[in-house]
């Protein structure tokens, strides 16, 4: 019952955030206009007189809002699932090296594009960066996972430490390249490493939705086994769970989702960590609820953060990672302090 | 039901279990006793199929344990661990229900009955909607016992493996937990329990095995095995053993020993 209420609240909140996000910006679009434009697309309303408004909504605003929802859902759900795998509420997808690997490859492209990647760049255009980031994320996770294998089993503690090491190493290389980068390249690097949804186009939506939707649909099915797994690896095996397969599948789905998200939006910190945690504070630790609810809450948080990033100091657009950290941290700390005693009862 | 044939297990070159051979029939409740580090938990993990020995093996119903799928084993073999992770604040009832993870054939009504009965006999039903983290060590252990029992509650010939099931429990629940295990054994379960309380083992187990440095030291009825000589050999403690004339169960008494402080503390 309680969980159902939380789902409903989250869906309503997300809906409201989407309406505001579609309407607010350099060009204000009223709710009626939004409805009329969608109605016209479906053939049940007359077209809007202002063609500019229609274009802004359909070509700029809508893909951006959709990208925010997809990226937010990906970060939230992967955060919840990875915390389940590590049996630790302080874990997040970044610990697997996803963001660090993606950053390293992205920065490589930004810094050396002019010199080495021009022929590929002309072929892939804007998507070169996204593809490189996705490959970087996958490679980093693969290395971390391989390092954690011992006699065919992946050791969670080793995975955590290997993740930290790979993060530090990739971070150092990224830093080294940034040091050599030009002024212009540095700006791109900074912008990318703080995250932004500004690159949203319909093509990017088509490109990332298969990855993210696969994870968003698949991961909730692992809620029940992850609950059992929370009691301990050996306990889970005794209750009939193939923990090796469970871990591997969750890592693959999470990497697909977060890798795709990072590829198009840069590194957006804190969402994967704070969203599942907040969800747990409100409705308990049952993963059958935490995983899907984290997808909804992640989508909501990112939609709001992007809205704030766009309208706070127009026409300047702030990096969304700054907003999620600036708003997310105090809110999270407030909930944490309020519920400190509740966690023990 | 369980056959162990020439089981040898070593880790990093250190021999943990050496050439163990024994079997446990259904209806038996075998207590495994031994000093710290004698290999009791390793033996239990081998019996459960979690560890594989370097030589020999464990067989369930004459089939080597390796040939069973993880999910298949979970249907008739349950294992209570010495330590259970409670870093996530699950509710007591949810934890007990997790025991039913692999038993999908039962309907909701049956499942509810199983959960209720298992929680009642372990006396955790009044804690059902509490968080596991808010409970004491003994209460947590009762919750996990209820979970493990729920896993095989409706199986006629299940295997129940208990690794120090009563270590943190008070006197009442030490007796109650072993009585539950003994009753299930009578009904056709095969029960193996690692215990440290010699008197309780003598009272509830139908058979006792003493383990010393990974080898079988003695194996038989409580009266046969629990002699002052065997106990001294395994634990290094002088004891007096009397067979109760009423129950014919051996009663082990260990007189207190005194250590002069100066013999072990050079500061005081």
Boltz contact constraints between the chains, C-beta under 6 A:
constraints:
  - contact:
      token1: [A, 228]
      token2: [B, 98]
      max_distance: 6.0
  - contact:
      token1: [A, 228]
      token2: [B, 101]
      max_distance: 6.0
  - contact:
      token1: [A, 230]
      token2: [B, 88]
      max_distance: 6.0
  - contact:
      token1: [A, 231]
      token2: [B, 84]
      max_distance: 6.0
  - contact:
      token1: [A, 231]
      token2: [B, 85]
      max_distance: 6.0
  - contact:
      token1: [A, 232]
      token2: [B, 85]
      max_distance: 6.0
  - contact:
      token1: [A, 235]
      token2: [B, 81]
      max_distance: 6.0
  - contact:
      token1: [A, 238]
      token2: [B, 79]
      max_distance: 6.0
  - contact:
      token1: [A, 239]
      token2: [B, 74]
      max_distance: 6.0
  - contact:
      token1: [A, 239]
      token2: [B, 101]
      max_distance: 6.0
  - contact:
      token1: [A, 240]
      token2: [B, 70]
      max_distance: 6.0
  - contact:
      token1: [A, 240]
      token2: [B, 71]
      max_distance: 6.0
  - contact:
      token1: [A, 240]
      token2: [B, 74]
      max_distance: 6.0
  - contact:
      token1: [A, 240]
      token2: [B, 101]
      max_distance: 6.0
  - contact:
      token1: [A, 240]
      token2: [B, 102]
      max_distance: 6.0
  - contact:
      token1: [A, 242]
      token2: [B, 70]
      max_distance: 6.0
  - contact:
      token1: [A, 285]
      token2: [B, 88]
      max_distance: 6.0
  - contact:
      token1: [A, 285]
      token2: [B, 89]
      max_distance: 6.0
  - contact:
      token1: [A, 285]
      token2: [B, 90]
      max_distance: 6.0
  - contact:
      token1: [A, 344]
      token2: [B, 134]
      max_distance: 6.0
  - contact:
      token1: [A, 345]
      token2: [B, 134]
      max_distance: 6.0
